[in-house]
Each structure stands twice: as structure tokens, then as C-alpha cells.
């Protein structure tokens, strides 16, 4: 039986599914490699949502109104995106204080994206450190 996430992804174009699945795998890999415990995977506001204890929620989705990219979203009240912009100014496109934009035709930059995901998944232990300890 398909999970609600897999069912949601199945409604998207193949390129969007491929990018979303790649980011999803990376979230689980980062959580496992850093011994962060279980990743809670649910749909929030109709978007795939990921959270571990001590972290802040990561959401991601593809939208028909912006069909050439997926967005990996972070809580806009955190310092995550401003930190990512400073460390990885040339690696990603950003949308405001909320998202990393990943074009559907782009090769996923696993090392920098994995680092960004790690900072989000461990945010509460990093939030008081300069550049989130990067």
C-alpha cells in the first residue's frame, strides 16, 4: 500500500517525482548518518513534511504554477535560509526566507543540500551559534 506521500508524489510529473524522491532519500540518509532518530514523515498543508526531535520541519513540494522546479521549504522564523545564502550563495536559488528552489533539470547537489538539511534537522541545538555552527 502506498503511503500518503508516495500517493501525492505520484500525481506529479516524472521529473518532479524524481527530484522530490532524491531529496526525501537525502533527508533520511542525513538523519541516519547523524543518529537523529526517527524521521516523522507526514503531509502538512498538502506538502511532504519531515521532522526529527530537536529539529525544525522541512517541507517540500512541486506546484503547477511553478512547474519547472521543486521547493524545499524551511520555517521562515528561523535563520536557516539566511545562513544557507551566506554559506552556499552560488549553489542554490532561494525564495525569500522560506525555500531552496531546485530546478527539475538540475543535478541534485547532495553535499551542500545535505548540509542544509542537517542544519534544519538539528536546528534547536544550533540556533544560538554563529552561522548555525557551519
LUMMAR-35008 format. One record per residue (C-alpha): x, y, z. Coordinates in steps of 0.5 Angstrom, whole numbers, plus 500, padded with zeros to 3 digits. Each point is the difference from the previous one (the first is absolute). Layout:
<X->X	Y->Y	Z->Z> $
...
//
This chain:
<X->500	Y->500	Z->500> $
<X->503	Y->507	Z->498> $
<X->501	Y->505	Z->506> $
<X->496	Y->507	Z->499> $
<X->507	Y->503	Z->498> $
<X->501	Y->495	Z->494> $
<X->493	Y->501	Z->498> $
<X->501	Y->507	Z->500> $
<X->506	Y->500	Z->496> $
<X->497	Y->495	Z->495> $
<X->496	Y->506	Z->498> $
<X->506	Y->504	Z->498> $
<X->504	Y->500	Z->493> $
<X->505	Y->495	Z->500> $
<X->506	Y->505	Z->500> $
<X->497	Y->503	Z->507> $
<X->499	Y->493	Z->503> $
<X->507	Y->498	Z->498> $
<X->502	Y->507	Z->504> $
<X->496	Y->499	Z->506> $
<X->502	Y->493	Z->501> $
<X->507	Y->502	Z->499> $
<X->499	Y->505	Z->506> $
<X->496	Y->495	Z->504> $
<X->505	Y->495	Z->500> $
<X->505	Y->505	Z->502> $
<X->496	Y->502	Z->506> $
<X->500	Y->493	Z->502> $
<X->507	Y->499	Z->499> $
<X->503	Y->506	Z->504> $
<X->495	Y->498	Z->506> $
<X->503	Y->493	Z->500> $
<X->507	Y->503	Z->499> $
<X->500	Y->505	Z->506> $
<X->496	Y->495	Z->504> $
<X->494	Y->505	Z->501> $
<X->495	Y->494	Z->501> $
<X->493	Y->499	Z->496> $
<X->498	Y->505	Z->495> $
<X->493	Y->502	Z->500> $
<X->497	Y->500	Z->493> $
<X->493	Y->503	Z->499> $
<X->496	Y->504	Z->496> $
<X->499	Y->507	Z->502> $
<X->496	Y->505	Z->496> $
<X->500	Y->495	Z->495> $
<X->508	Y->500	Z->500> $
<X->505	Y->495	Z->501> $
<X->503	Y->501	Z->507> $
<X->506	Y->498	Z->504> $
<X->502	Y->501	Z->508> $
<X->504	Y->497	Z->505> $
<X->500	Y->501	Z->507> $
<X->505	Y->506	Z->501> $
<X->499	Y->503	Z->493> $
<X->495	Y->504	Z->496> $
<X->495	Y->498	Z->495> $
<X->503	Y->499	Z->493> $
<X->494	Y->500	Z->495> $
<X->501	Y->499	Z->492> $
<X->495	Y->500	Z->494> $
<X->499	Y->502	Z->493> $
<X->495	Y->504	Z->497> $
<X->497	Y->501	Z->494> $
<X->500	Y->508	Z->500> $
<X->508	Y->499	Z->500> $
<X->500	Y->494	Z->496> $
<X->508	Y->500	Z->499> $
<X->502	Y->499	Z->507> $
<X->499	Y->497	Z->507> $
<X->501	Y->504	Z->506> $
<X->503	Y->497	Z->507> $
<X->497	Y->505	Z->505> $
<X->502	Y->502	Z->507> $
<X->497	Y->503	Z->506> $
<X->500	Y->508	Z->498> $
<X->501	Y->502	Z->507> $
<X->507	Y->496	Z->500> $
<X->507	Y->502	Z->498> $
<X->500	Y->495	Z->495> $
<X->500	Y->503	Z->493> $
<X->504	Y->506	Z->502> $
<X->505	Y->495	Z->502> $
<X->500	Y->496	Z->494> $
<X->500	Y->506	Z->496> $
<X->507	Y->502	Z->503> $
<X->503	Y->493	Z->500> $
<X->497	Y->498	Z->493> $
<X->499	Y->506	Z->497> $
<X->501	Y->497	Z->493> $
<X->498	Y->493	Z->501> $
<X->492	Y->502	Z->500> $
<X->495	Y->504	Z->498> $
<X->496	Y->503	Z->506> $
<X->493	Y->502	Z->501> $
<X->499	Y->505	Z->505> $
<X->502	Y->498	Z->508> $
<X->496	Y->494	Z->498> $
<X->503	Y->495	Z->495> $
<X->505	Y->497	Z->496> $
<X->498	Y->499	Z->492> $
<X->502	Y->494	Z->497> $
<X->499	Y->500	Z->492> $
<X->497	Y->494	Z->497> $
<X->506	Y->499	Z->495> $
<X->506	Y->501	Z->506> $
<X->504	Y->495	Z->502> $
<X->499	Y->500	Z->508> $
<X->506	Y->503	Z->504> $
<X->500	Y->495	Z->505> $
<X->506	Y->502	Z->504> $
<X->497	Y->507	Z->501> $
<X->493	Y->498	Z->501> $
<X->501	Y->495	Z->505> $
<X->504	Y->505	Z->504> $
<X->494	Y->505	Z->500> $
<X->495	Y->494	Z->501> $
<X->505	Y->498	Z->506> $
<X->499	Y->507	Z->503> $
<X->493	Y->500	Z->500> $
<X->499	Y->493	Z->503> $
<X->505	Y->503	Z->506> $
<X->498	Y->507	Z->500> $
<X->498	Y->500	Z->507> $
<X->507	Y->498	Z->502> $
<X->503	Y->505	Z->495> $
<X->495	Y->506	Z->500> $
<X->505	Y->504	Z->505> $
<X->506	Y->499	Z->497> $
<X->503	Y->505	Z->494> $
<X->498	Y->497	Z->493> $
<X->497	Y->495	Z->504> $
<X->507	Y->497	Z->501> $
<X->501	Y->499	Z->493> $
//
